[in-house]
């Protein structure tokens, strides 16, 4: 059984916020690495998590049939980031970073297909419910 999804009313907002997420990801990827962070983190895990989040975010905005193209575009974005890092004095491109990006994209795709791509609809439905309760 296929679920018919209604168009998003705030798609332009979700897309704009997605563009902001892309910009933040790029900035974080290109700024000089801080010496010692107060927390210990795994760089590859951070890459995977960031690209999983991007895949989930944009999968809520695009049609499900466009998920393969979305995955390709995000992988190309990961390649672009690595190429830009090669132009900086403080960051180095790593093939394993790209691998972590692609792993995050694939995990995000799986989670999207499992139902999390409906996050936009859930938020908009919750907003509608809240507005309706405010009018009473």
N, C-alpha and C positions, 0 to 999 in steps of 0.2 A: 504494500500500500504506500502510495506516495503522498507526502504531506505538502499541501499547497501553502506557501508562505505569503503573507500579505506584504506589500512593499513597506520599507522602512520610512517612517515620517522624518526621522532625523539622520538620514543617511549622510547628508552633507556634513553634519557635526561629527559623526563617527569617522568619516573619511579624513576630515581636517585633523582630528585628534590622532588618527593613524599617521598622518604626515608628520605631526609633531613627534610621535614615537620614533619614526624613521630618523628624524633630525637628531633627536637625543641619542639614539644608538650610534649614529655617525660621529657625533661630537665625543661621546665617551670612548669610541674606538680610536680617535685621533689625538686626543689630549695626551700629554706626557703621562706616563705611568707614575703614580705617586710612589714615593720611597717605601714606606711601610704603612699599610692600612691597619686600623685598629682591629680589624677582623681578618681571619684567615679564609680565603676563598679559592676555589679551583677555577682557573681561567676558562678551561674548556666547558665546565658546567655553566659558567656565566654566559658563554657564547650560545650554548644549546638552549638555555632558559630564555635568553633574549629573542632568539629566532623562533622558538616555540610560541612565545607571547605574541610576536608579530604575526605569525601564521594564524593563531587563534583570533587575533584582533581583526585582521582583514578578511578571514573566512566568515565573520559575522556580517560583513558588508557586501561581499561579492556573492554571486550566484554559485551554487554548488558545482555546476558544470565548469566553472572558471577556476576551481581549486588547482588543477594541474598547472595552469598558466601562472597563478599566484605563487605556487611553489617554485617555479622556474624563475620568476622575477625576484623573489626573495633570495634564491641561491645566487643569482647574478648580483644582487645587492651585497651579499657576503663577499663575492669575488671583488667587487668594486672597493669595498672597505679594505680588503687585504692589499689591493694594488695601491690605494691611497696611503696605507701605512708604510709601504715601501718608499714613499716619497718624503717621509718624515725622518727627522734625525733621532727621535727617541723611541719609535715603535718599529717593530719588525713583523713582516708578514709571515704567517705560519700556515702550512697546509692543514695541520691538525685543527687549527681554528676554523677553517672552512669546513672540515669534516664535522666538527661540533655544530656549526651553523646548520648544515644539511640534516644532521640527526635531529636537531631541534625542530626544523621545518617538518620533517617526516612525523615526529611525535605530535606536533601541532595539528597536522593533517589528520592523523588517526583520531585525536581527541575531537577535532571538528566533525568528522564523519560520525563519531559516537554520539554527537548531539550538542557539544559545547558551542558549535557555530551559531546556535540560536540565542546567544547572550544578548544581542541587540534587541531581539523581540522580547526577551524577559525584562530587560530594563525599560523598554517602552511600555510594555503591559503594566509593569509596576508603577510607572509614572502616571499612566492613565487611571489606575486604581486609586492612587494617592490624590490625583486631581478630583476624581469623582467624590472621594470622601471629604475633601476640603469644601466642595460646593454644598454639601448637606448641612 
